[in-house]
Amino acid sequence: MIGFMINKIGYRYVWISISMIVGIAACYALGTLWFIVSTHTGLAEALMLCVVPFLIGDAIKIVIGTVLVKKLYMLV
């Protein structure tokens, strides 16, 4: 999904970052939904357990990934 979006909208830093944010949001949404269904917890509790602890690390990975994608694209 991320690669498809980047190929369609371009290889500018902002579009790469937006594509990665959309991709990770889809992962969070599906994973949190699965967690809610399988454990019968509420949305707030599921977000605190499944999303919040990973936000900082995923933000760092998005920044690093954006720079790497841009640099590698320029090499090709």
PyMOL Python script that loads the backbone (N, CA, C, O; Angstrom):
from pymol import cmd

cmd.read_pdbstr("""\
ATOM      1  N   MET A   1       0.823  -1.180   0.000  1.00  0.00           N
ATOM      2  CA  MET A   1       0.000   0.000   0.000  1.00  0.00           C
ATOM      3  C   MET A   1       0.877   1.257   0.000  1.00  0.00           C
ATOM      4  O   MET A   1       0.605   2.212  -0.727  1.00  0.00           O
ATOM      5  N   ILE A   2       1.907   1.245   0.806  1.00  0.00           N
ATOM      6  CA  ILE A   2       2.779   2.422   0.892  1.00  0.00           C
ATOM      7  C   ILE A   2       3.509   2.636  -0.433  1.00  0.00           C
ATOM      8  O   ILE A   2       3.552   3.753  -0.948  1.00  0.00           O
ATOM      9  N   GLY A   3       4.077   1.572  -0.981  1.00  0.00           N
ATOM     10  CA  GLY A   3       4.784   1.683  -2.256  1.00  0.00           C
ATOM     11  C   GLY A   3       3.873   2.130  -3.377  1.00  0.00           C
ATOM     12  O   GLY A   3       4.275   2.933  -4.219  1.00  0.00           O
ATOM     13  N   PHE A   4       2.653   1.624  -3.403  1.00  0.00           N
ATOM     14  CA  PHE A   4       1.687   2.029  -4.422  1.00  0.00           C
ATOM     15  C   PHE A   4       1.408   3.520  -4.319  1.00  0.00           C
ATOM     16  O   PHE A   4       1.399   4.227  -5.327  1.00  0.00           O
ATOM     17  N   MET A   5       1.180   3.996  -3.100  1.00  0.00           N
ATOM     18  CA  MET A   5       0.891   5.421  -2.909  1.00  0.00           C
ATOM     19  C   MET A   5       2.073   6.288  -3.331  1.00  0.00           C
ATOM     20  O   MET A   5       1.892   7.303  -4.004  1.00  0.00           O
ATOM     21  N   ILE A   6       3.271   5.895  -2.942  1.00  0.00           N
ATOM     22  CA  ILE A   6       4.453   6.689  -3.283  1.00  0.00           C
ATOM     23  C   ILE A   6       4.640   6.727  -4.797  1.00  0.00           C
ATOM     24  O   ILE A   6       4.958   7.778  -5.352  1.00  0.00           O
ATOM     25  N   ASN A   7       4.447   5.599  -5.466  1.00  0.00           N
ATOM     26  CA  ASN A   7       4.581   5.572  -6.923  1.00  0.00           C
ATOM     27  C   ASN A   7       3.543   6.462  -7.603  1.00  0.00           C
ATOM     28  O   ASN A   7       3.832   7.066  -8.636  1.00  0.00           O
ATOM     29  N   LYS A   8       2.355   6.548  -7.044  1.00  0.00           N
ATOM     30  CA  LYS A   8       1.285   7.347  -7.654  1.00  0.00           C
ATOM     31  C   LYS A   8       1.424   8.838  -7.379  1.00  0.00           C
ATOM     32  O   LYS A   8       1.158   9.650  -8.265  1.00  0.00           O
ATOM     33  N   ILE A   9       1.832   9.216  -6.175  1.00  0.00           N
ATOM     34  CA  ILE A   9       1.820  10.641  -5.827  1.00  0.00           C
ATOM     35  C   ILE A   9       3.195  11.293  -5.834  1.00  0.00           C
ATOM     36  O   ILE A   9       3.281  12.520  -5.793  1.00  0.00           O
ATOM     37  N   GLY A  10       4.261  10.526  -5.884  1.00  0.00           N
ATOM     38  CA  GLY A  10       5.582  11.127  -6.027  1.00  0.00           C
ATOM     39  C   GLY A  10       6.537  10.850  -4.886  1.00  0.00           C
ATOM     40  O   GLY A  10       6.156  10.375  -3.816  1.00  0.00           O
ATOM     41  N   TYR A  11       7.772  11.159  -5.151  1.00  0.00           N
ATOM     42  CA  TYR A  11       8.864  10.851  -4.226  1.00  0.00           C
ATOM     43  C   TYR A  11       9.365  12.080  -3.474  1.00  0.00           C
ATOM     44  O   TYR A  11      10.553  12.173  -3.165  1.00  0.00           O
ATOM     45  N   ARG A  12       8.474  13.019  -3.178  1.00  0.00           N
ATOM     46  CA  ARG A  12       8.858  14.138  -2.324  1.00  0.00           C
ATOM     47  C   ARG A  12       8.772  13.689  -0.875  1.00  0.00           C
ATOM     48  O   ARG A  12       7.984  12.804  -0.540  1.00  0.00           O
ATOM     49  N   TYR A  13       9.579  14.296  -0.017  1.00  0.00           N
ATOM     50  CA  TYR A  13       9.614  13.903   1.391  1.00  0.00           C
ATOM     51  C   TYR A  13       8.220  13.884   2.017  1.00  0.00           C
ATOM     52  O   TYR A  13       7.870  12.943   2.729  1.00  0.00           O
ATOM     53  N   VAL A  14       7.435  14.912   1.754  1.00  0.00           N
ATOM     54  CA  VAL A  14       6.122  15.016   2.381  1.00  0.00           C
ATOM     55  C   VAL A  14       5.217  13.871   1.943  1.00  0.00           C
ATOM     56  O   VAL A  14       4.486  13.324   2.768  1.00  0.00           O
ATOM     57  N   TRP A  15       5.248  13.495   0.665  1.00  0.00           N
ATOM     58  CA  TRP A  15       4.377  12.421   0.174  1.00  0.00           C
ATOM     59  C   TRP A  15       4.838  11.058   0.664  1.00  0.00           C
ATOM     60  O   TRP A  15       4.017  10.185   0.944  1.00  0.00           O
ATOM     61  N   ILE A  16       6.134  10.876   0.766  1.00  0.00           N
ATOM     62  CA  ILE A  16       6.646   9.623   1.313  1.00  0.00           C
ATOM     63  C   ILE A  16       6.194   9.481   2.769  1.00  0.00           C
ATOM     64  O   ILE A  16       5.730   8.417   3.178  1.00  0.00           O
ATOM     65  N   SER A  17       6.330  10.545   3.538  1.00  0.00           N
ATOM     66  CA  SER A  17       5.929  10.524   4.952  1.00  0.00           C
ATOM     67  C   SER A  17       4.433  10.276   5.103  1.00  0.00           C
ATOM     68  O   SER A  17       4.017   9.467   5.932  1.00  0.00           O
ATOM     69  N   ILE A  18       3.626  10.968   4.308  1.00  0.00           N
ATOM     70  CA  ILE A  18       2.177  10.783   4.377  1.00  0.00           C
ATOM     71  C   ILE A  18       1.814   9.343   4.038  1.00  0.00           C
ATOM     72  O   ILE A  18       0.957   8.750   4.694  1.00  0.00           O
ATOM     73  N   SER A  19       2.451   8.781   3.030  1.00  0.00           N
ATOM     74  CA  SER A  19       2.180   7.391   2.641  1.00  0.00           C
ATOM     75  C   SER A  19       2.510   6.442   3.788  1.00  0.00           C
ATOM     76  O   SER A  19       1.753   5.510   4.061  1.00  0.00           O
ATOM     77  N   MET A  20       3.626   6.673   4.455  1.00  0.00           N
ATOM     78  CA  MET A  20       4.008   5.817   5.575  1.00  0.00           C
ATOM     79  C   MET A  20       3.058   5.985   6.759  1.00  0.00           C
ATOM     80  O   MET A  20       2.755   5.010   7.447  1.00  0.00           O
ATOM     81  N   ILE A  21       2.593   7.185   7.001  1.00  0.00           N
ATOM     82  CA  ILE A  21       1.643   7.421   8.086  1.00  0.00           C
ATOM     83  C   ILE A  21       0.328   6.704   7.793  1.00  0.00           C
ATOM     84  O   ILE A  21      -0.258   6.096   8.688  1.00  0.00           O
ATOM     85  N   VAL A  22      -0.138   6.771   6.552  1.00  0.00           N
ATOM     86  CA  VAL A  22      -1.367   6.073   6.178  1.00  0.00           C
ATOM     87  C   VAL A  22      -1.189   4.567   6.353  1.00  0.00           C
ATOM     88  O   VAL A  22      -2.089   3.889   6.847  1.00  0.00           O
ATOM     89  N   GLY A  23      -0.036   4.046   5.951  1.00  0.00           N
ATOM     90  CA  GLY A  23       0.234   2.618   6.085  1.00  0.00           C
ATOM     91  C   GLY A  23       0.253   2.162   7.534  1.00  0.00           C
ATOM     92  O   GLY A  23      -0.339   1.135   7.867  1.00  0.00           O
ATOM     93  N   ILE A  24       0.918   2.903   8.389  1.00  0.00           N
ATOM     94  CA  ILE A  24       0.990   2.508   9.796  1.00  0.00           C
ATOM     95  C   ILE A  24      -0.367   2.697  10.475  1.00  0.00           C
ATOM     96  O   ILE A  24      -0.716   1.940  11.380  1.00  0.00           O
ATOM     97  N   ALA A  25      -1.132   3.699  10.044  1.00  0.00           N
ATOM     98  CA  ALA A  25      -2.478   3.879  10.599  1.00  0.00           C
ATOM     99  C   ALA A  25      -3.371   2.690  10.247  1.00  0.00           C
ATOM    100  O   ALA A  25      -4.181   2.254  11.066  1.00  0.00           O
ATOM    101  N   ALA A  26      -3.222   2.170   9.033  1.00  0.00           N
ATOM    102  CA  ALA A  26      -3.991   0.979   8.637  1.00  0.00           C
ATOM    103  C   ALA A  26      -3.591  -0.214   9.499  1.00  0.00           C
ATOM    104  O   ALA A  26      -4.449  -0.986   9.928  1.00  0.00           O
ATOM    105  N   CYS A  27      -2.300  -0.368   9.753  1.00  0.00           N
ATOM    106  CA  CYS A  27      -1.838  -1.467  10.623  1.00  0.00           C
ATOM    107  C   CYS A  27      -2.381  -1.312  12.036  1.00  0.00           C
ATOM    108  O   CYS A  27      -2.850  -2.282  12.632  1.00  0.00           O
ATOM    109  N   TYR A  28      -2.321  -0.097  12.573  1.00  0.00           N
ATOM    110  CA  TYR A  28      -2.864   0.166  13.908  1.00  0.00           C
ATOM    111  C   TYR A  28      -4.357  -0.142  13.954  1.00  0.00           C
ATOM    112  O   TYR A  28      -4.829  -0.787  14.891  1.00  0.00           O
ATOM    113  N   ALA A  29      -5.102   0.313  12.952  1.00  0.00           N
ATOM    114  CA  ALA A  29      -6.555   0.124  12.946  1.00  0.00           C
ATOM    115  C   ALA A  29      -6.917  -1.354  12.913  1.00  0.00           C
ATOM    116  O   ALA A  29      -7.744  -1.811  13.702  1.00  0.00           O
ATOM    117  N   LEU A  30      -6.304  -2.098  12.010  1.00  0.00           N
ATOM    118  CA  LEU A  30      -6.625  -3.522  11.903  1.00  0.00           C
ATOM    119  C   LEU A  30      -6.169  -4.298  13.135  1.00  0.00           C
ATOM    120  O   LEU A  30      -6.894  -5.159  13.632  1.00  0.00           O
ATOM    121  N   GLY A  31      -4.983  -3.998  13.622  1.00  0.00           N
ATOM    122  CA  GLY A  31      -4.468  -4.684  14.801  1.00  0.00           C
ATOM    123  C   GLY A  31      -5.287  -4.387  16.048  1.00  0.00           C
ATOM    124  O   GLY A  31      -5.557  -5.280  16.851  1.00  0.00           O
ATOM    125  N   THR A  32      -5.678  -3.133  16.206  1.00  0.00           N
ATOM    126  CA  THR A  32      -6.483  -2.754  17.357  1.00  0.00           C
ATOM    127  C   THR A  32      -7.869  -3.385  17.282  1.00  0.00           C
ATOM    128  O   THR A  32      -8.397  -3.859  18.287  1.00  0.00           O
ATOM    129  N   LEU A  33      -8.449  -3.389  16.098  1.00  0.00           N
ATOM    130  CA  LEU A  33      -9.751  -4.034  15.918  1.00  0.00           C
ATOM    131  C   LEU A  33      -9.677  -5.515  16.265  1.00  0.00           C
ATOM    132  O   LEU A  33     -10.545  -6.035  16.966  1.00  0.00           O
ATOM    133  N   TRP A  34      -8.643  -6.195  15.778  1.00  0.00           N
ATOM    134  CA  TRP A  34      -8.462  -7.616  16.112  1.00  0.00           C
ATOM    135  C   TRP A  34      -8.320  -7.789  17.625  1.00  0.00           C
ATOM    136  O   TRP A  34      -8.918  -8.699  18.199  1.00  0.00           O
ATOM    137  N   PHE A  35      -7.544  -6.933  18.270  1.00  0.00           N
ATOM    138  CA  PHE A  35      -7.344  -7.024  19.711  1.00  0.00           C
ATOM    139  C   PHE A  35      -8.664  -6.852  20.458  1.00  0.00           C
ATOM    140  O   PHE A  35      -8.949  -7.597  21.397  1.00  0.00           O
ATOM    141  N   ILE A  36      -9.471  -5.872  20.045  1.00  0.00           N
ATOM    142  CA  ILE A  36     -10.764  -5.631  20.691  1.00  0.00           C
ATOM    143  C   ILE A  36     -11.664  -6.853  20.559  1.00  0.00           C
ATOM    144  O   ILE A  36     -12.294  -7.275  21.529  1.00  0.00           O
ATOM    145  N   VAL A  37     -11.722  -7.413  19.370  1.00  0.00           N
ATOM    146  CA  VAL A  37     -12.589  -8.568  19.138  1.00  0.00           C
ATOM    147  C   VAL A  37     -12.106  -9.788  19.910  1.00  0.00           C
ATOM    148  O   VAL A  37     -12.908 -10.506  20.507  1.00  0.00           O
ATOM    149  N   SER A  38     -10.800 -10.023  19.897  1.00  0.00           N
ATOM    150  CA  SER A  38     -10.296 -11.246  20.521  1.00  0.00           C
ATOM    151  C   SER A  38     -10.212 -11.183  22.041  1.00  0.00           C
ATOM    152  O   SER A  38     -10.256 -12.223  22.697  1.00  0.00           O
ATOM    153  N   THR A  39     -10.095  -9.999  22.611  1.00  0.00           N
ATOM    154  CA  THR A  39      -9.971  -9.889  24.069  1.00  0.00           C
ATOM    155  C   THR A  39     -11.192  -9.259  24.733  1.00  0.00           C
ATOM    156  O   THR A  39     -11.274  -9.211  25.960  1.00  0.00           O
ATOM    157  N   HIS A  40     -12.130  -8.782  23.939  1.00  0.00           N
ATOM    158  CA  HIS A  40     -13.356  -8.159  24.453  1.00  0.00           C
ATOM    159  C   HIS A  40     -13.054  -6.955  25.349  1.00  0.00           C
ATOM    160  O   HIS A  40     -13.684  -6.765  26.390  1.00  0.00           O
ATOM    161  N   THR A  41     -12.092  -6.156  24.929  1.00  0.00           N
ATOM    162  CA  THR A  41     -11.766  -4.931  25.669  1.00  0.00           C
ATOM    163  C   THR A  41     -12.393  -3.741  24.957  1.00  0.00           C
ATOM    164  O   THR A  41     -12.874  -3.856  23.830  1.00  0.00           O
ATOM    165  N   GLY A  42     -12.380  -2.606  25.627  1.00  0.00           N
ATOM    166  CA  GLY A  42     -12.901  -1.381  25.038  1.00  0.00           C
ATOM    167  C   GLY A  42     -11.864  -0.704  24.151  1.00  0.00           C
ATOM    168  O   GLY A  42     -10.683  -1.050  24.167  1.00  0.00           O
ATOM    169  N   LEU A  43     -12.334   0.262  23.382  1.00  0.00           N
ATOM    170  CA  LEU A  43     -11.457   0.971  22.453  1.00  0.00           C
ATOM    171  C   LEU A  43     -10.331   1.712  23.180  1.00  0.00           C
ATOM    172  O   LEU A  43      -9.170   1.618  22.780  1.00  0.00           O
ATOM    173  N   ALA A  44     -10.660   2.433  24.224  1.00  0.00           N
ATOM    174  CA  ALA A  44      -9.646   3.218  24.944  1.00  0.00           C
ATOM    175  C   ALA A  44      -8.545   2.317  25.504  1.00  0.00           C
ATOM    176  O   ALA A  44      -7.360   2.624  25.379  1.00  0.00           O
ATOM    177  N   GLU A  45      -8.942   1.214  26.117  1.00  0.00           N
ATOM    178  CA  GLU A  45      -7.952   0.294  26.675  1.00  0.00           C
ATOM    179  C   GLU A  45      -7.099  -0.328  25.574  1.00  0.00           C
ATOM    180  O   GLU A  45      -5.887  -0.473  25.727  1.00  0.00           O
ATOM    181  N   ALA A  46      -7.734  -0.694  24.470  1.00  0.00           N
ATOM    182  CA  ALA A  46      -7.004  -1.289  23.350  1.00  0.00           C
ATOM    183  C   ALA A  46      -6.004  -0.299  22.761  1.00  0.00           C
ATOM    184  O   ALA A  46      -4.879  -0.674  22.429  1.00  0.00           O
ATOM    185  N   LEU A  47      -6.405   0.951  22.633  1.00  0.00           N
ATOM    186  CA  LEU A  47      -5.475   1.962  22.115  1.00  0.00           C
ATOM    187  C   LEU A  47      -4.285   2.154  23.052  1.00  0.00           C
ATOM    188  O   LEU A  47      -3.149   2.305  22.602  1.00  0.00           O
ATOM    189  N   MET A  48      -4.553   2.148  24.352  1.00  0.00           N
ATOM    190  CA  MET A  48      -3.470   2.318  25.324  1.00  0.00           C
ATOM    191  C   MET A  48      -2.506   1.132  25.317  1.00  0.00           C
ATOM    192  O   MET A  48      -1.317   1.297  25.589  1.00  0.00           O
ATOM    193  N   LEU A  49      -3.009  -0.046  25.011  1.00  0.00           N
ATOM    194  CA  LEU A  49      -2.154  -1.234  25.003  1.00  0.00           C
ATOM    195  C   LEU A  49      -1.498  -1.500  23.650  1.00  0.00           C
ATOM    196  O   LEU A  49      -0.373  -1.996  23.594  1.00  0.00           O
ATOM    197  N   CYS A  50      -2.191  -1.175  22.569  1.00  0.00           N
ATOM    198  CA  CYS A  50      -1.745  -1.596  21.235  1.00  0.00           C
ATOM    199  C   CYS A  50      -1.179  -0.484  20.371  1.00  0.00           C
ATOM    200  O   CYS A  50      -0.493  -0.766  19.388  1.00  0.00           O
ATOM    201  N   VAL A  51      -1.446   0.763  20.706  1.00  0.00           N
ATOM    202  CA  VAL A  51      -1.009   1.858  19.838  1.00  0.00           C
ATOM    203  C   VAL A  51      -0.040   2.797  20.556  1.00  0.00           C
ATOM    204  O   VAL A  51       1.077   3.021  20.089  1.00  0.00           O
ATOM    205  N   VAL A  52      -0.465   3.331  21.670  1.00  0.00           N
ATOM    206  CA  VAL A  52       0.309   4.368  22.357  1.00  0.00           C
ATOM    207  C   VAL A  52       1.759   3.963  22.637  1.00  0.00           C
ATOM    208  O   VAL A  52       2.656   4.779  22.422  1.00  0.00           O
ATOM    209  N   PRO A  53       2.027   2.743  23.105  1.00  0.00           N
ATOM    210  CA  PRO A  53       3.420   2.394  23.397  1.00  0.00           C
ATOM    211  C   PRO A  53       4.340   2.394  22.169  1.00  0.00           C
ATOM    212  O   PRO A  53       5.562   2.446  22.307  1.00  0.00           O
ATOM    213  N   PHE A  54       3.759   2.336  20.992  1.00  0.00           N
ATOM    214  CA  PHE A  54       4.557   2.203  19.778  1.00  0.00           C
ATOM    215  C   PHE A  54       4.648   3.487  18.955  1.00  0.00           C
ATOM    216  O   PHE A  54       5.337   3.504  17.934  1.00  0.00           O
ATOM    217  N   LEU A  55       3.984   4.547  19.362  1.00  0.00           N
ATOM    218  CA  LEU A  55       3.936   5.769  18.561  1.00  0.00           C
ATOM    219  C   LEU A  55       5.311   6.411  18.364  1.00  0.00           C
ATOM    220  O   LEU A  55       5.657   6.791  17.245  1.00  0.00           O
ATOM    221  N   ILE A  56       6.083   6.535  19.416  1.00  0.00           N
ATOM    222  CA  ILE A  56       7.384   7.198  19.303  1.00  0.00           C
ATOM    223  C   ILE A  56       8.325   6.394  18.410  1.00  0.00           C
ATOM    224  O   ILE A  56       8.973   6.954  17.525  1.00  0.00           O
ATOM    225  N   GLY A  57       8.401   5.104  18.635  1.00  0.00           N
ATOM    226  CA  GLY A  57       9.268   4.259  17.813  1.00  0.00           C
ATOM    227  C   GLY A  57       8.855   4.259  16.354  1.00  0.00           C
ATOM    228  O   GLY A  57       9.710   4.315  15.471  1.00  0.00           O
ATOM    229  N   ASP A  58       7.564   4.197  16.086  1.00  0.00           N
ATOM    230  CA  ASP A  58       7.094   4.210  14.707  1.00  0.00           C
ATOM    231  C   ASP A  58       7.327   5.564  14.052  1.00  0.00           C
ATOM    232  O   ASP A  58       7.609   5.624  12.855  1.00  0.00           O
ATOM    233  N   ALA A  59       7.217   6.647  14.807  1.00  0.00           N
ATOM    234  CA  ALA A  59       7.506   7.976  14.271  1.00  0.00           C
ATOM    235  C   ALA A  59       8.978   8.075  13.860  1.00  0.00           C
ATOM    236  O   ALA A  59       9.301   8.626  12.808  1.00  0.00           O
ATOM    237  N   ILE A  60       9.857   7.540  14.694  1.00  0.00           N
ATOM    238  CA  ILE A  60      11.286   7.541  14.369  1.00  0.00           C
ATOM    239  C   ILE A  60      11.542   6.706  13.117  1.00  0.00           C
ATOM    240  O   ILE A  60      12.318   7.106  12.249  1.00  0.00           O
ATOM    241  N   LYS A  61      10.890   5.547  13.023  1.00  0.00           N
ATOM    242  CA  LYS A  61      11.061   4.688  11.843  1.00  0.00           C
ATOM    243  C   LYS A  61      10.525   5.351  10.581  1.00  0.00           C
ATOM    244  O   LYS A  61      11.078   5.154   9.499  1.00  0.00           O
ATOM    245  N   ILE A  62       9.466   6.126  10.703  1.00  0.00           N
ATOM    246  CA  ILE A  62       8.932   6.840   9.541  1.00  0.00           C
ATOM    247  C   ILE A  62       9.926   7.888   9.059  1.00  0.00           C
ATOM    248  O   ILE A  62      10.136   8.032   7.855  1.00  0.00           O
ATOM    249  N   VAL A  63      10.535   8.615   9.977  1.00  0.00           N
ATOM    250  CA  VAL A  63      11.528   9.627   9.596  1.00  0.00           C
ATOM    251  C   VAL A  63      12.719   8.956   8.906  1.00  0.00           C
ATOM    252  O   VAL A  63      13.148   9.398   7.841  1.00  0.00           O
ATOM    253  N   ILE A  64      13.248   7.897   9.508  1.00  0.00           N
ATOM    254  CA  ILE A  64      14.387   7.194   8.921  1.00  0.00           C
ATOM    255  C   ILE A  64      14.011   6.583   7.570  1.00  0.00           C
ATOM    256  O   ILE A  64      14.774   6.673   6.608  1.00  0.00           O
ATOM    257  N   GLY A  65      12.834   5.965   7.504  1.00  0.00           N
ATOM    258  CA  GLY A  65      12.380   5.355   6.259  1.00  0.00           C
ATOM    259  C   GLY A  65      12.183   6.376   5.154  1.00  0.00           C
ATOM    260  O   GLY A  65      12.507   6.111   3.997  1.00  0.00           O
ATOM    261  N   THR A  66      11.656   7.538   5.500  1.00  0.00           N
ATOM    262  CA  THR A  66      11.459   8.593   4.506  1.00  0.00           C
ATOM    263  C   THR A  66      12.782   9.029   3.902  1.00  0.00           C
ATOM    264  O   THR A  66      12.899   9.162   2.683  1.00  0.00           O
ATOM    265  N   VAL A  67      13.764   9.249   4.739  1.00  0.00           N
ATOM    266  CA  VAL A  67      15.085   9.662   4.250  1.00  0.00           C
ATOM    267  C   VAL A  67      15.704   8.565   3.386  1.00  0.00           C
ATOM    268  O   VAL A  67      16.258   8.853   2.325  1.00  0.00           O
ATOM    269  N   LEU A  68      15.615   7.317   3.827  1.00  0.00           N
ATOM    270  CA  LEU A  68      16.186   6.214   3.056  1.00  0.00           C
ATOM    271  C   LEU A  68      15.504   6.035   1.709  1.00  0.00           C
ATOM    272  O   LEU A  68      16.176   5.839   0.696  1.00  0.00           O
ATOM    273  N   VAL A  69      14.173   6.100   1.684  1.00  0.00           N
ATOM    274  CA  VAL A  69      13.456   5.955   0.412  1.00  0.00           C
ATOM    275  C   VAL A  69      13.868   7.058  -0.545  1.00  0.00           C
ATOM    276  O   VAL A  69      14.126   6.787  -1.717  1.00  0.00           O
ATOM    277  N   LYS A  70      13.935   8.281  -0.078  1.00  0.00           N
ATOM    278  CA  LYS A  70      14.326   9.410  -0.935  1.00  0.00           C
ATOM    279  C   LYS A  70      15.748   9.226  -1.463  1.00  0.00           C
ATOM    280  O   LYS A  70      15.993   9.421  -2.654  1.00  0.00           O
ATOM    281  N   LYS A  71      16.676   8.856  -0.600  1.00  0.00           N
ATOM    282  CA  LYS A  71      18.074   8.668  -1.017  1.00  0.00           C
ATOM    283  C   LYS A  71      18.205   7.516  -1.998  1.00  0.00           C
ATOM    284  O   LYS A  71      18.909   7.631  -3.001  1.00  0.00           O
ATOM    285  N   LEU A  72      17.530   6.404  -1.717  1.00  0.00           N
ATOM    286  CA  LEU A  72      17.623   5.249  -2.619  1.00  0.00           C
ATOM    287  C   LEU A  72      16.965   5.538  -3.955  1.00  0.00           C
ATOM    288  O   LEU A  72      17.447   5.080  -4.992  1.00  0.00           O
ATOM    289  N   TYR A  73      15.875   6.288  -3.951  1.00  0.00           N
ATOM    290  CA  TYR A  73      15.209   6.639  -5.211  1.00  0.00           C
ATOM    291  C   TYR A  73      16.122   7.505  -6.074  1.00  0.00           C
ATOM    292  O   TYR A  73      16.144   7.366  -7.296  1.00  0.00           O
ATOM    293  N   MET A  74      16.874   8.397  -5.434  1.00  0.00           N
ATOM    294  CA  MET A  74      17.783   9.249  -6.183  1.00  0.00           C
ATOM    295  C   MET A  74      18.938   8.467  -6.794  1.00  0.00           C
ATOM    296  O   MET A  74      19.520   8.910  -7.784  1.00  0.00           O
ATOM    297  N   LEU A  75      19.285   7.310  -6.225  1.00  0.00           N
ATOM    298  CA  LEU A  75      20.347   6.474  -6.770  1.00  0.00           C
ATOM    299  C   LEU A  75      19.918   5.721  -8.023  1.00  0.00           C
ATOM    300  O   LEU A  75      20.752   5.364  -8.855  1.00  0.00           O
ATOM    301  N   VAL A  76      18.635   5.485  -8.153  1.00  0.00           N
ATOM    302  CA  VAL A  76      18.133   4.671  -9.265  1.00  0.00           C
ATOM    303  C   VAL A  76      17.964   5.476 -10.521  1.00  0.00           C
ATOM    304  O   VAL A  76      17.549   4.938 -11.548  1.00  0.00           O
TER     305      VAL A  76
END
""", "prot")
cmd.dss("prot")
cmd.show_as("cartoon", "prot")
cmd.util.cbc("prot")
cmd.orient("prot")
